[in-house]
Amino acid sequence: MRKLKRGCLELKRDVLRAVERGYYRPNRIMQIANIDPKRFPSLRQELTDRGLITVEENTSRRGWRKVGLTEKGSRTLKLLRELEGLIGP
């Protein structure tokens, strides 16, 4: 039986979970959340625009970024978990 593709909501949830678990480097977040590197920048930008994550540039190392979860992102992740509990996985 084929596994269904993840929707946009599942992708965002997986990124938020990876950041919550302490992964803050974009490359590691992509690996943990299993997201295509071509899709990650637009997904990261959308989560940043919505205020769910923060992205800090480090000027000491070229191209290095640190991703963090905001309070709004933590609340959103909590609500998603409650919703999954109600409707099942």
Backbone atoms as SQL, in Angstrom:
CREATE TABLE atoms (id INTEGER PRIMARY KEY, chain TEXT, resi INTEGER, resn TEXT, atom TEXT, x REAL, y REAL, z REAL);
INSERT INTO atoms VALUES
  (1, 'A', 1, 'MET', 'N', 0.841, -1.176, 0.000),
  (2, 'A', 1, 'MET', 'CA', 0.000, 0.000, 0.000),
  (3, 'A', 1, 'MET', 'C', 0.889, 1.243, 0.000),
  (4, 'A', 2, 'ARG', 'N', 0.576, 2.192, -0.859),
  (5, 'A', 2, 'ARG', 'CA', 1.346, 3.426, -0.955),
  (6, 'A', 2, 'ARG', 'C', 1.032, 4.358, 0.190),
  (7, 'A', 3, 'LYS', 'N', 2.063, 5.004, 0.670),
  (8, 'A', 3, 'LYS', 'CA', 1.875, 5.990, 1.723),
  (9, 'A', 3, 'LYS', 'C', 1.475, 7.318, 1.082),
  (10, 'A', 4, 'LEU', 'N', 0.526, 7.989, 1.690),
  (11, 'A', 4, 'LEU', 'CA', 0.067, 9.270, 1.166),
  (12, 'A', 4, 'LEU', 'C', 1.111, 10.346, 1.377),
  (13, 'A', 5, 'LYS', 'N', 1.147, 11.298, 0.456),
  (14, 'A', 5, 'LYS', 'CA', 2.058, 12.430, 0.600),
  (15, 'A', 5, 'LYS', 'C', 1.597, 13.324, 1.745),
  (16, 'A', 6, 'ARG', 'N', 2.565, 13.972, 2.366),
  (17, 'A', 6, 'ARG', 'CA', 2.218, 14.900, 3.436),
  (18, 'A', 6, 'ARG', 'C', 1.701, 16.194, 2.832),
  (19, 'A', 7, 'GLY', 'N', 0.726, 16.758, 3.495),
  (20, 'A', 7, 'GLY', 'CA', 0.200, 18.037, 3.063),
  (21, 'A', 7, 'GLY', 'C', 1.031, 19.175, 3.627),
  (22, 'A', 8, 'CYS', 'N', 0.658, 20.374, 3.260),
  (23, 'A', 8, 'CYS', 'CA', 1.385, 21.567, 3.704),
  (24, 'A', 8, 'CYS', 'C', 1.367, 21.686, 5.224),
  (25, 'A', 9, 'LEU', 'N', 0.254, 21.370, 5.849),
  (26, 'A', 9, 'LEU', 'CA', 0.146, 21.460, 7.300),
  (27, 'A', 9, 'LEU', 'C', 1.099, 20.483, 7.989),
  (28, 'A', 10, 'GLU', 'N', 1.210, 19.275, 7.447),
  (29, 'A', 10, 'GLU', 'CA', 2.109, 18.283, 8.035),
  (30, 'A', 10, 'GLU', 'C', 3.569, 18.701, 7.894),
  (31, 'A', 11, 'LEU', 'N', 3.916, 19.312, 6.755),
  (32, 'A', 11, 'LEU', 'CA', 5.282, 19.787, 6.552),
  (33, 'A', 11, 'LEU', 'C', 5.635, 20.867, 7.566),
  (34, 'A', 12, 'LYS', 'N', 4.718, 21.807, 7.752),
  (35, 'A', 12, 'LYS', 'CA', 4.952, 22.890, 8.719),
  (36, 'A', 12, 'LYS', 'C', 5.046, 22.332, 10.138),
  (37, 'A', 13, 'ARG', 'N', 4.184, 21.382, 10.455),
  (38, 'A', 13, 'ARG', 'CA', 4.221, 20.757, 11.772),
  (39, 'A', 13, 'ARG', 'C', 5.555, 20.058, 12.014),
  (40, 'A', 14, 'ASP', 'N', 6.063, 19.357, 11.005),
  (41, 'A', 14, 'ASP', 'CA', 7.321, 18.646, 11.149),
  (42, 'A', 14, 'ASP', 'C', 8.496, 19.607, 11.353),
  (43, 'A', 15, 'VAL', 'N', 8.471, 20.754, 10.672),
  (44, 'A', 15, 'VAL', 'CA', 9.525, 21.752, 10.867),
  (45, 'A', 15, 'VAL', 'C', 9.451, 22.313, 12.283),
  (46, 'A', 16, 'LEU', 'N', 8.247, 22.640, 12.743),
  (47, 'A', 16, 'LEU', 'CA', 8.083, 23.174, 14.101),
  (48, 'A', 16, 'LEU', 'C', 8.540, 22.154, 15.145),
  (49, 'A', 17, 'ARG', 'N', 8.232, 20.895, 14.935),
  (50, 'A', 17, 'ARG', 'CA', 8.659, 19.849, 15.872),
  (51, 'A', 17, 'ARG', 'C', 10.177, 19.729, 15.915),
  (52, 'A', 18, 'ALA', 'N', 10.813, 19.802, 14.744),
  (53, 'A', 18, 'ALA', 'CA', 12.273, 19.700, 14.699),
  (54, 'A', 18, 'ALA', 'C', 12.923, 20.863, 15.445),
  (55, 'A', 19, 'VAL', 'N', 12.399, 22.062, 15.264),
  (56, 'A', 19, 'VAL', 'CA', 12.948, 23.229, 15.953),
  (57, 'A', 19, 'VAL', 'C', 12.696, 23.111, 17.452),
  (58, 'A', 20, 'GLU', 'N', 11.522, 22.624, 17.832),
  (59, 'A', 20, 'GLU', 'CA', 11.201, 22.463, 19.248),
  (60, 'A', 20, 'GLU', 'C', 12.143, 21.454, 19.915),
  (61, 'A', 21, 'ARG', 'N', 12.520, 20.422, 19.179),
  (62, 'A', 21, 'ARG', 'CA', 13.403, 19.385, 19.727),
  (63, 'A', 21, 'ARG', 'C', 14.845, 19.872, 19.879),
  (64, 'A', 22, 'GLY', 'N', 15.125, 21.087, 19.439),
  (65, 'A', 22, 'GLY', 'CA', 16.451, 21.653, 19.657),
  (66, 'A', 22, 'GLY', 'C', 17.324, 21.740, 18.420),
  (67, 'A', 23, 'TYR', 'N', 16.815, 21.365, 17.276),
  (68, 'A', 23, 'TYR', 'CA', 17.591, 21.489, 16.051),
  (69, 'A', 23, 'TYR', 'C', 17.418, 22.905, 15.523),
  (70, 'A', 24, 'TYR', 'N', 18.512, 23.625, 15.349),
  (71, 'A', 24, 'TYR', 'CA', 18.401, 25.022, 14.958),
  (72, 'A', 24, 'TYR', 'C', 19.127, 25.339, 13.653),
  (73, 'A', 25, 'ARG', 'N', 19.877, 24.411, 13.106),
  (74, 'A', 25, 'ARG', 'CA', 20.537, 24.639, 11.828),
  (75, 'A', 25, 'ARG', 'C', 19.606, 24.179, 10.708),
  (76, 'A', 26, 'PRO', 'N', 19.419, 25.007, 9.672),
  (77, 'A', 26, 'PRO', 'CA', 18.489, 24.661, 8.591),
  (78, 'A', 26, 'PRO', 'C', 18.730, 23.293, 7.963),
  (79, 'A', 27, 'ASN', 'N', 19.989, 22.925, 7.740),
  (80, 'A', 27, 'ASN', 'CA', 20.268, 21.638, 7.117),
  (81, 'A', 27, 'ASN', 'C', 19.777, 20.480, 7.985),
  (82, 'A', 28, 'ARG', 'N', 20.004, 20.575, 9.274),
  (83, 'A', 28, 'ARG', 'CA', 19.574, 19.508, 10.186),
  (84, 'A', 28, 'ARG', 'C', 18.045, 19.463, 10.289),
  (85, 'A', 29, 'ILE', 'N', 17.406, 20.622, 10.269),
  (86, 'A', 29, 'ILE', 'CA', 15.935, 20.668, 10.303),
  (87, 'A', 29, 'ILE', 'C', 15.364, 19.974, 9.067),
  (88, 'A', 30, 'MET', 'N', 15.965, 20.220, 7.907),
  (89, 'A', 30, 'MET', 'CA', 15.507, 19.559, 6.678),
  (90, 'A', 30, 'MET', 'C', 15.649, 18.047, 6.786),
  (91, 'A', 31, 'GLN', 'N', 16.747, 17.580, 7.377),
  (92, 'A', 31, 'GLN', 'CA', 16.963, 16.142, 7.529),
  (93, 'A', 31, 'GLN', 'C', 15.953, 15.527, 8.489),
  (94, 'A', 32, 'ILE', 'N', 15.765, 16.152, 9.647),
  (95, 'A', 32, 'ILE', 'CA', 14.853, 15.613, 10.655),
  (96, 'A', 32, 'ILE', 'C', 13.413, 15.621, 10.142),
  (97, 'A', 33, 'ALA', 'N', 13.007, 16.715, 9.497),
  (98, 'A', 33, 'ALA', 'CA', 11.629, 16.844, 9.006),
  (99, 'A', 33, 'ALA', 'C', 11.430, 16.179, 7.641),
  (100, 'A', 34, 'ASN', 'N', 12.530, 15.703, 7.028),
  (101, 'A', 34, 'ASN', 'CA', 12.478, 15.049, 5.724),
  (102, 'A', 34, 'ASN', 'C', 11.825, 15.950, 4.672),
  (103, 'A', 35, 'ILE', 'N', 12.437, 17.119, 4.490),
  (104, 'A', 35, 'ILE', 'CA', 11.918, 18.116, 3.555),
  (105, 'A', 35, 'ILE', 'C', 12.934, 18.351, 2.450),
  (106, 'A', 36, 'ASP', 'N', 12.437, 18.484, 1.248),
  (107, 'A', 36, 'ASP', 'CA', 13.273, 18.740, 0.084),
  (108, 'A', 36, 'ASP', 'C', 13.972, 20.091, 0.241),
  (109, 'A', 37, 'PRO', 'N', 15.292, 20.149, 0.025),
  (110, 'A', 37, 'PRO', 'CA', 16.028, 21.406, 0.174),
  (111, 'A', 37, 'PRO', 'C', 15.526, 22.531, -0.736),
  (112, 'A', 38, 'LYS', 'N', 14.932, 22.190, -1.870),
  (113, 'A', 38, 'LYS', 'CA', 14.402, 23.215, -2.764),
  (114, 'A', 38, 'LYS', 'C', 13.135, 23.852, -2.193),
  (115, 'A', 39, 'ARG', 'N', 12.414, 23.103, -1.397),
  (116, 'A', 39, 'ARG', 'CA', 11.156, 23.593, -0.836),
  (117, 'A', 39, 'ARG', 'C', 11.339, 24.310, 0.508),
  (118, 'A', 40, 'PHE', 'N', 12.424, 23.986, 1.212),
  (119, 'A', 40, 'PHE', 'CA', 12.605, 24.504, 2.563),
  (120, 'A', 40, 'PHE', 'C', 12.676, 26.030, 2.659),
  (121, 'A', 41, 'PRO', 'N', 13.398, 26.738, 1.766),
  (122, 'A', 41, 'PRO', 'CA', 13.458, 28.200, 1.916),
  (123, 'A', 41, 'PRO', 'C', 12.084, 28.882, 1.886),
  (124, 'A', 42, 'SER', 'N', 11.207, 28.449, 1.001),
  (125, 'A', 42, 'SER', 'CA', 9.876, 29.069, 0.950),
  (126, 'A', 42, 'SER', 'C', 9.052, 28.702, 2.183),
  (127, 'A', 43, 'LEU', 'N', 9.213, 27.476, 2.657),
  (128, 'A', 43, 'LEU', 'CA', 8.507, 27.038, 3.861),
  (129, 'A', 43, 'LEU', 'C', 9.014, 27.805, 5.080),
  (130, 'A', 44, 'ARG', 'N', 10.334, 27.960, 5.165),
  (131, 'A', 44, 'ARG', 'CA', 10.933, 28.720, 6.270),
  (132, 'A', 44, 'ARG', 'C', 10.466, 30.172, 6.247),
  (133, 'A', 45, 'GLN', 'N', 10.408, 30.767, 5.049),
  (134, 'A', 45, 'GLN', 'CA', 9.967, 32.152, 4.921),
  (135, 'A', 45, 'GLN', 'C', 8.505, 32.310, 5.344),
  (136, 'A', 46, 'GLU', 'N', 7.670, 31.362, 4.975),
  (137, 'A', 46, 'GLU', 'CA', 6.261, 31.426, 5.363),
  (138, 'A', 46, 'GLU', 'C', 6.095, 31.323, 6.878),
  (139, 'A', 47, 'LEU', 'N', 6.829, 30.408, 7.507),
  (140, 'A', 47, 'LEU', 'CA', 6.749, 30.268, 8.960),
  (141, 'A', 47, 'LEU', 'C', 7.294, 31.518, 9.661),
  (142, 'A', 48, 'THR', 'N', 8.308, 32.132, 9.083),
  (143, 'A', 48, 'THR', 'CA', 8.854, 33.372, 9.641),
  (144, 'A', 48, 'THR', 'C', 7.854, 34.511, 9.489),
  (145, 'A', 49, 'ASP', 'N', 7.237, 34.634, 8.313),
  (146, 'A', 49, 'ASP', 'CA', 6.248, 35.696, 8.078),
  (147, 'A', 49, 'ASP', 'C', 5.050, 35.574, 9.009),
  (148, 'A', 50, 'ARG', 'N', 4.676, 34.358, 9.352),
  (149, 'A', 50, 'ARG', 'CA', 3.539, 34.140, 10.250),
  (150, 'A', 50, 'ARG', 'C', 3.923, 34.282, 11.724),
  (151, 'A', 51, 'GLY', 'N', 5.209, 34.461, 11.987),
  (152, 'A', 51, 'GLY', 'CA', 5.670, 34.665, 13.354),
  (153, 'A', 51, 'GLY', 'C', 5.805, 33.387, 14.165),
  (154, 'A', 52, 'LEU', 'N', 5.955, 32.247, 13.491),
  (155, 'A', 52, 'LEU', 'CA', 6.066, 30.970, 14.190),
  (156, 'A', 52, 'LEU', 'C', 7.518, 30.603, 14.511),
  (157, 'A', 53, 'ILE', 'N', 8.445, 31.068, 13.671),
  (158, 'A', 53, 'ILE', 'CA', 9.867, 30.829, 13.921),
  (159, 'A', 53, 'ILE', 'C', 10.631, 32.126, 13.698),
  (160, 'A', 54, 'THR', 'N', 11.842, 32.169, 14.237),
  (161, 'A', 54, 'THR', 'CA', 12.752, 33.280, 13.976),
  (162, 'A', 54, 'THR', 'C', 13.984, 32.718, 13.288),
  (163, 'A', 55, 'VAL', 'N', 14.591, 33.526, 12.430),
  (164, 'A', 55, 'VAL', 'CA', 15.813, 33.135, 11.750),
  (165, 'A', 55, 'VAL', 'C', 16.845, 34.220, 12.023),
  (166, 'A', 56, 'GLU', 'N', 17.936, 33.837, 12.675),
  (167, 'A', 56, 'GLU', 'CA', 19.007, 34.772, 13.002),
  (168, 'A', 56, 'GLU', 'C', 20.198, 34.523, 12.090),
  (169, 'A', 57, 'GLU', 'N', 20.702, 35.586, 11.512),
  (170, 'A', 57, 'GLU', 'CA', 21.902, 35.494, 10.685),
  (171, 'A', 57, 'GLU', 'C', 23.115, 35.643, 11.580),
  (172, 'A', 58, 'ASN', 'N', 24.134, 34.850, 11.356),
  (173, 'A', 58, 'ASN', 'CA', 25.379, 34.958, 12.101),
  (174, 'A', 58, 'ASN', 'C', 26.408, 35.572, 11.171),
  (175, 'A', 59, 'THR', 'N', 26.920, 36.727, 11.531),
  (176, 'A', 59, 'THR', 'CA', 27.852, 37.426, 10.647),
  (177, 'A', 59, 'THR', 'C', 29.263, 36.863, 10.712),
  (178, 'A', 60, 'SER', 'N', 29.566, 36.053, 11.712),
  (179, 'A', 60, 'SER', 'CA', 30.925, 35.534, 11.827),
  (180, 'A', 60, 'SER', 'C', 31.201, 34.390, 10.853),
  (181, 'A', 61, 'ARG', 'N', 30.165, 33.677, 10.440),
  (182, 'A', 61, 'ARG', 'CA', 30.333, 32.584, 9.477),
  (183, 'A', 61, 'ARG', 'C', 29.364, 32.795, 8.321),
  (184, 'A', 62, 'ARG', 'N', 29.885, 32.795, 7.142),
  (185, 'A', 62, 'ARG', 'CA', 29.067, 33.054, 5.960),
  (186, 'A', 62, 'ARG', 'C', 28.009, 31.964, 5.763),
  (187, 'A', 63, 'GLY', 'N', 26.769, 32.383, 5.588),
  (188, 'A', 63, 'GLY', 'CA', 25.683, 31.460, 5.291),
  (189, 'A', 63, 'GLY', 'C', 25.123, 30.703, 6.478),
  (190, 'A', 64, 'TRP', 'N', 25.636, 30.939, 7.665),
  (191, 'A', 64, 'TRP', 'CA', 25.175, 30.212, 8.842),
  (192, 'A', 64, 'TRP', 'C', 23.960, 30.902, 9.417),
  (193, 'A', 65, 'ARG', 'N', 22.922, 30.138, 9.695),
  (194, 'A', 65, 'ARG', 'CA', 21.690, 30.694, 10.248),
  (195, 'A', 65, 'ARG', 'C', 21.262, 29.864, 11.446),
  (196, 'A', 66, 'LYS', 'N', 20.544, 30.509, 12.346),
  (197, 'A', 66, 'LYS', 'CA', 20.014, 29.821, 13.515),
  (198, 'A', 66, 'LYS', 'C', 18.504, 30.019, 13.518),
  (199, 'A', 67, 'VAL', 'N', 17.766, 28.933, 13.580),
  (200, 'A', 67, 'VAL', 'CA', 16.311, 28.969, 13.567),
  (201, 'A', 67, 'VAL', 'C', 15.809, 28.708, 14.979),
  (202, 'A', 68, 'GLY', 'N', 14.863, 29.520, 15.431),
  (203, 'A', 68, 'GLY', 'CA', 14.300, 29.352, 16.763),
  (204, 'A', 68, 'GLY', 'C', 12.783, 29.387, 16.731),
  (205, 'A', 69, 'LEU', 'N', 12.174, 28.790, 17.731),
  (206, 'A', 69, 'LEU', 'CA', 10.723, 28.731, 17.846),
  (207, 'A', 69, 'LEU', 'C', 10.236, 29.910, 18.688),
  (208, 'A', 70, 'THR', 'N', 9.209, 30.607, 18.212),
  (209, 'A', 70, 'THR', 'CA', 8.639, 31.722, 18.961),
  (210, 'A', 70, 'THR', 'C', 7.554, 31.200, 19.897),
  (211, 'A', 71, 'GLU', 'N', 7.061, 32.063, 20.740),
  (212, 'A', 71, 'GLU', 'CA', 5.961, 31.702, 21.638),
  (213, 'A', 71, 'GLU', 'C', 4.724, 31.311, 20.829),
  (214, 'A', 72, 'LYS', 'N', 4.465, 32.056, 19.777),
  (215, 'A', 72, 'LYS', 'CA', 3.330, 31.749, 18.902),
  (216, 'A', 72, 'LYS', 'C', 3.514, 30.380, 18.240),
  (217, 'A', 73, 'GLY', 'N', 4.748, 30.061, 17.857),
  (218, 'A', 73, 'GLY', 'CA', 5.042, 28.750, 17.280),
  (219, 'A', 73, 'GLY', 'C', 4.813, 27.629, 18.279),
  (220, 'A', 74, 'SER', 'N', 5.186, 27.855, 19.539),
  (221, 'A', 74, 'SER', 'CA', 4.964, 26.850, 20.586),
  (222, 'A', 74, 'SER', 'C', 3.475, 26.619, 20.811),
  (223, 'A', 75, 'ARG', 'N', 2.710, 27.701, 20.844),
  (224, 'A', 75, 'ARG', 'CA', 1.253, 27.565, 21.024),
  (225, 'A', 75, 'ARG', 'C', 0.617, 26.841, 19.845),
  (226, 'A', 76, 'THR', 'N', 1.072, 27.164, 18.639),
  (227, 'A', 76, 'THR', 'CA', 0.535, 26.518, 17.443),
  (228, 'A', 76, 'THR', 'C', 0.827, 25.022, 17.458),
  (229, 'A', 77, 'LEU', 'N', 2.029, 24.659, 17.836),
  (230, 'A', 77, 'LEU', 'CA', 2.403, 23.249, 17.907),
  (231, 'A', 77, 'LEU', 'C', 1.574, 22.517, 18.957),
  (232, 'A', 78, 'LYS', 'N', 1.323, 23.167, 20.072),
  (233, 'A', 78, 'LYS', 'CA', 0.486, 22.575, 21.118),
  (234, 'A', 78, 'LYS', 'C', -0.938, 22.342, 20.612),
  (235, 'A', 79, 'LEU', 'N', -1.475, 23.326, 19.894),
  (236, 'A', 79, 'LEU', 'CA', -2.824, 23.174, 19.329),
  (237, 'A', 79, 'LEU', 'C', -2.880, 22.048, 18.294),
  (238, 'A', 80, 'LEU', 'N', -1.841, 21.934, 17.486),
  (239, 'A', 80, 'LEU', 'CA', -1.799, 20.852, 16.495),
  (240, 'A', 80, 'LEU', 'C', -1.778, 19.487, 17.167),
  (241, 'A', 81, 'ARG', 'N', -1.035, 19.377, 18.272),
  (242, 'A', 81, 'ARG', 'CA', -1.004, 18.111, 19.012),
  (243, 'A', 81, 'ARG', 'C', -2.382, 17.780, 19.588),
  (244, 'A', 82, 'GLU', 'N', -3.068, 18.785, 20.131),
  (245, 'A', 82, 'GLU', 'CA', -4.402, 18.554, 20.680),
  (246, 'A', 82, 'GLU', 'C', -5.362, 18.133, 19.574),
  (247, 'A', 83, 'LEU', 'N', -5.250, 18.769, 18.415),
  (248, 'A', 83, 'LEU', 'CA', -6.105, 18.419, 17.285),
  (249, 'A', 83, 'LEU', 'C', -5.839, 16.994, 16.810),
  (250, 'A', 84, 'GLU', 'N', -4.570, 16.595, 16.756),
  (251, 'A', 84, 'GLU', 'CA', -4.238, 15.225, 16.362),
  (252, 'A', 84, 'GLU', 'C', -4.802, 14.231, 17.384),
  (253, 'A', 85, 'GLY', 'N', -4.812, 14.610, 18.657),
  (254, 'A', 85, 'GLY', 'CA', -5.381, 13.744, 19.678),
  (255, 'A', 85, 'GLY', 'C', -6.874, 13.542, 19.512),
  (256, 'A', 86, 'LEU', 'N', -7.542, 14.584, 19.016),
  (257, 'A', 86, 'LEU', 'CA', -8.981, 14.493, 18.823),
  (258, 'A', 86, 'LEU', 'C', -9.360, 13.673, 17.591),
  (259, 'A', 87, 'ILE', 'N', -8.615, 13.860, 16.501),
  (260, 'A', 87, 'ILE', 'CA', -8.999, 13.190, 15.259),
  (261, 'A', 87, 'ILE', 'C', -8.155, 11.959, 14.953),
  (262, 'A', 88, 'GLY', 'N', -7.082, 11.749, 15.709),
  (263, 'A', 88, 'GLY', 'CA', -6.222, 10.587, 15.480),
  (264, 'A', 88, 'GLY', 'C', -5.101, 10.913, 14.530),
  (265, 'A', 89, 'PRO', 'N', -4.099, 10.024, 14.457),
  (266, 'A', 89, 'PRO', 'CA', -2.932, 10.290, 13.597),
  (267, 'A', 89, 'PRO', 'C', -3.239, 10.192, 12.132);
